[in-house]
């Protein structure tokens, strides 16, 4: 079969989603610049683990994009392809974020940046626009893919609804209590894993019906 690679794409999507959850939960909640520096110096290994998790998530989610497209054989195909392009831009940005975490960790541990430098960096318009573009692509890609899945009707409705809910809440995620922030990423991770399972089940059904 031409799509016998699909189980590997589904596995990549599921493992990438799991790594994304782990990366978000490992990092301490955002606070002031001094709190961020203190948290990093107290447990620098957490930042290494988070960076590795985000890098793995970037690779897994990118390789898992065909699992979405496998569920869009008729209706929603063109919409899904557009969403896949946006989402892939976002996952590439996730790899960049992982690299930034490692760089920030090294600079902080060697006392090359302090509270003032962090404030300047966080308010730099170029950096904010660059990072914001990748974040926007990630969120927009999720929404467009969710719309395509709703159009196709190939998965349970709660899956694309959960993807949309994550994207809608994301701009306000920093204002959420810590417990709800964990729920926020768990909602997305669960939805992505469900997409992977649905794609694999759809492929398995086609494989059983195919002539040998």
C-alpha positions as CSV (number, residue, x, y, z in Angstrom):
1,X,0.0,0.0,0.0
2,X,1.2,3.5,-0.8
3,X,0.3,4.7,2.7
4,X,1.9,1.9,4.7
5,X,4.1,4.6,6.4
6,X,0.9,6.0,8.1
7,X,1.3,4.1,11.4
8,X,4.8,5.7,11.8
9,X,3.4,9.2,11.2
10,X,0.6,8.5,13.7
11,X,3.2,7.3,16.2
12,X,5.3,10.4,15.6
13,X,2.3,12.6,16.2
14,X,1.3,10.9,19.4
15,X,4.9,10.8,20.8
16,X,5.4,14.5,19.7
17,X,2.2,15.5,21.6
18,X,3.4,13.6,24.7
19,X,6.8,15.4,24.5
20,X,5.0,18.7,24.1
21,X,3.0,18.1,27.3
22,X,6.2,17.1,29.2
23,X,8.1,20.1,28.0
24,X,5.4,22.6,29.1
25,X,4.9,20.9,32.5
26,X,8.6,20.7,33.2
27,X,9.2,24.4,32.8
28,X,8.4,26.6,35.8
29,X,5.4,29.0,35.5
30,X,6.4,32.4,34.1
31,X,7.1,35.0,36.8
32,X,9.3,38.0,37.2
33,X,12.8,38.1,35.7
34,X,14.4,37.5,39.1
35,X,12.1,34.5,39.8
36,X,12.9,33.1,36.4
37,X,16.7,33.4,37.0
38,X,16.3,31.9,40.5
39,X,14.3,28.9,39.1
40,X,16.8,28.2,36.4
41,X,19.8,28.4,38.8
42,X,18.0,26.2,41.3
43,X,17.3,23.4,38.8
44,X,19.2,23.9,35.5
45,X,18.6,20.3,34.5
46,X,14.9,21.0,34.1
47,X,15.7,23.4,31.4
48,X,17.8,20.8,29.6
49,X,15.0,18.3,29.8
50,X,12.4,20.8,28.7
51,X,14.5,21.8,25.7
52,X,15.0,18.2,24.7
53,X,11.3,17.6,25.0
54,X,10.4,20.6,22.9
55,X,12.9,19.6,20.2
56,X,11.5,16.0,20.1
57,X,8.0,17.5,20.0
58,X,8.9,19.7,17.0
59,X,10.2,16.7,15.1
60,X,7.4,14.4,16.1
61,X,4.6,16.8,15.4
62,X,6.1,17.7,12.0
63,X,6.5,14.1,11.0
64,X,3.0,13.4,12.3
65,X,1.2,15.9,10.0
66,X,0.4,13.3,7.4
67,X,-1.8,11.6,10.0
68,X,-4.2,14.7,9.7
69,X,-4.2,14.5,6.0
70,X,-5.0,10.8,6.0
71,X,-8.3,11.6,7.7
72,X,-9.1,14.2,5.0
73,X,-9.7,12.1,1.9
74,X,-12.6,14.0,0.5
75,X,-14.2,17.0,2.3
76,X,-11.7,19.4,4.0
77,X,-8.7,18.2,2.0
78,X,-7.7,21.6,0.7
79,X,-8.4,23.3,4.0
80,X,-6.4,20.7,5.8
81,X,-3.4,21.1,3.5
82,X,-3.4,24.8,4.2
83,X,-3.6,24.1,7.9
84,X,-0.8,21.6,7.6
85,X,1.5,24.3,6.1
86,X,0.7,26.7,8.9
87,X,1.1,24.1,11.6
88,X,4.5,23.0,10.1
89,X,5.7,26.5,10.3
90,X,4.7,26.5,14.0
91,X,6.4,23.2,14.7
92,X,9.6,24.6,13.1
93,X,9.3,27.5,15.5
94,X,9.0,25.1,18.4
95,X,12.5,23.7,17.5
96,X,13.8,27.3,17.6
97,X,12.2,27.7,21.0
98,X,14.0,24.6,22.2
99,X,17.3,26.1,21.0
100,X,16.6,29.4,22.7
101,X,16.0,27.7,26.0
102,X,19.5,26.1,25.9
103,X,21.0,29.4,25.0
104,X,19.2,31.2,27.8
105,X,20.2,28.5,30.2
106,X,23.9,28.9,29.3
107,X,23.9,32.7,29.4
108,X,22.2,32.7,32.8
109,X,24.3,30.1,34.4
110,X,27.5,32.0,33.4
111,X,26.0,35.2,34.7
112,X,26.0,36.8,31.2
113,X,22.4,38.0,31.5
114,X,20.5,39.4,34.5
115,X,17.2,40.9,35.2
116,X,17.8,44.0,33.2
117,X,18.9,42.0,30.1
118,X,15.9,39.7,30.3
119,X,13.6,42.7,30.5
120,X,15.2,44.2,27.4
121,X,15.1,41.0,25.5
122,X,11.4,40.3,26.4
123,X,10.5,43.8,25.2
124,X,12.6,43.7,22.0
125,X,10.1,44.3,19.1
126,X,12.0,42.2,16.6
127,X,12.2,39.2,18.9
128,X,8.6,39.5,19.9
129,X,7.5,39.7,16.3
130,X,9.6,36.8,15.2
131,X,8.5,34.5,18.1
132,X,4.9,35.8,17.8
133,X,4.8,34.8,14.1
134,X,5.7,31.2,14.9
135,X,3.2,31.1,17.7
136,X,0.5,32.5,15.5
137,X,1.3,30.0,12.8
138,X,1.0,27.1,15.3
139,X,-2.3,28.3,16.7
140,X,-3.8,29.2,13.3
141,X,-2.6,25.8,11.9
142,X,-4.5,24.0,14.7
143,X,-7.6,26.0,14.1
144,X,-7.6,25.4,10.3
145,X,-6.8,21.7,10.8
146,X,-9.7,21.5,13.3
147,X,-12.1,23.1,10.8
148,X,-10.9,20.6,8.1
149,X,-11.6,17.7,10.5
150,X,-15.1,19.0,11.2
151,X,-15.8,19.4,7.5
152,X,-14.6,15.8,6.9
153,X,-16.5,14.3,9.9
154,X,-13.8,11.7,10.1
155,X,-13.1,12.0,13.8
156,X,-15.2,12.4,16.9
157,X,-16.4,16.0,17.2
158,X,-14.7,16.6,20.5
159,X,-11.3,16.3,19.0
160,X,-11.3,19.4,16.7
161,X,-13.4,21.3,19.3
162,X,-10.6,20.6,21.8
163,X,-8.0,21.8,19.3
164,X,-9.9,25.0,18.7
165,X,-10.5,25.6,22.5
166,X,-6.7,25.3,23.1
167,X,-6.0,27.9,20.4
168,X,-8.7,30.3,21.7
169,X,-7.5,30.1,25.3
170,X,-3.8,30.3,24.5
171,X,-3.6,34.2,24.4
172,X,-4.9,34.2,27.9
173,X,-3.0,31.2,29.2
174,X,-0.6,33.2,31.4
175,X,-3.5,34.6,33.3
176,X,-4.8,31.1,34.2
177,X,-4.1,29.5,37.6
178,X,-1.2,27.1,37.5
179,X,-3.5,24.0,37.6
180,X,-5.6,25.2,34.7
181,X,-2.4,25.9,32.7
182,X,-1.6,22.2,33.0
183,X,-5.1,21.4,31.9
184,X,-4.7,23.7,28.9
185,X,-1.8,21.8,27.4
186,X,-3.3,18.4,28.4
187,X,-6.4,19.3,26.3
188,X,-4.2,19.8,23.2
189,X,-2.1,16.8,23.8
190,X,-5.1,14.6,24.3
191,X,-6.7,15.9,21.1
192,X,-3.5,15.3,19.0
193,X,-3.1,11.8,20.4
194,X,-6.7,11.1,19.5
195,X,-6.0,12.3,16.0
196,X,-3.1,9.9,15.8
197,X,-5.2,7.0,17.1
198,X,-8.1,7.9,14.7
199,X,-5.7,8.0,11.7
200,X,-4.2,4.7,12.6
201,X,-7.6,3.1,13.0
202,X,-8.7,4.4,9.6
203,X,-5.5,3.1,8.0
204,X,-6.0,-0.3,9.7
205,X,-9.5,-0.5,8.3
206,X,-8.3,0.3,4.8
207,X,-5.5,-2.3,5.1
208,X,-7.9,-5.0,6.1
209,X,-10.1,-4.3,3.1
210,X,-7.3,-4.0,0.6
211,X,-6.6,-7.0,-1.7
212,X,-3.5,-9.0,-1.0
